[in-house]
Amino acid sequence: MSYSQQTRSVRRTQTRGGGSTRLVKVETQATSTALGAGLSLYVRGGGFTPLDKAGVGLMPPLQTVREQSYLTGFTFIEILIVIVLIGIAAMIAVPMISSSASMQIYSAANMIAADLEYAKSMAISRGQNYSVVFTSDKTYEIRNQSGLIQHPVKKGDFIVNFGSDSRLDQVDIFDAVFNPNSSTTITFDYLGSPKNGEGLDLIGEGVITLQAGGVTKKVCVEAVTGYISIAD
């Protein structure tokens, strides 16, 4: 393959006062020949070059590619692509947030159900009352007749705080009702039968309602038997 170049000059004159300035526009033609076939490539130089000799005519300089790029904005296709990408990101993020809340509330409901079962089994095995007290929208604790009991796994008092656990911090204890008198404490006696915080037998079902990210779950305790279940 061979290459050859041809250069053509076009001169233009700009007159200023008593003198004149000649401008030259350089156009270069590069020609390559491969296997007997001719292929021409034209390269146009940027603008005019001032010379110190007179000529004829006057032509404004051509805009360079860089100058043209400053004058252009985003195309409709580019804007459309950005909008589509934002939509895709939103569709991915929203289910992830919702899924996280669902997982947290499921874990919290199972934890409360397990702790209620623990309090009931301790009451039966020790032959004394054990109570689960819901103290706020994030916390609850387990007590016996002497006060707070020790957690069987963690060191310290048996106090659960959803707000201090990143795995459960989206969950709120919306309500805990154990009738009569809408008590927020449920007590299991030595037979495992549930009572309210005043020591009265439950009337109807005791319910702990949990909420997280628009998802609701309930932990229910049946009267008399003390059977514990989870419902939506």
Secondary structure as UniProt FT lines:
FT   STRAND          2..16
FT   TURN            17..18
FT   STRAND          19..34
FT   TURN            35..36
FT   STRAND          37..44
FT   STRAND          49..51
FT   HELIX           65..71
FT   HELIX           76..126
FT   STRAND          130..134
FT   STRAND          139..144
FT   TURN            145..146
FT   STRAND          147..148
FT   STRAND          159..161
FT   HELIX           162..164
FT   TURN            166..170
FT   STRAND          172..178
FT   TURN            179..182
FT   STRAND          185..188
FT   TURN            190..191
FT   STRAND          194..196
FT   TURN            197..198
FT   STRAND          206..212
FT   TURN            213..214
FT   STRAND          215..221
FT   TURN            223..225
FT   STRAND          228..231
//
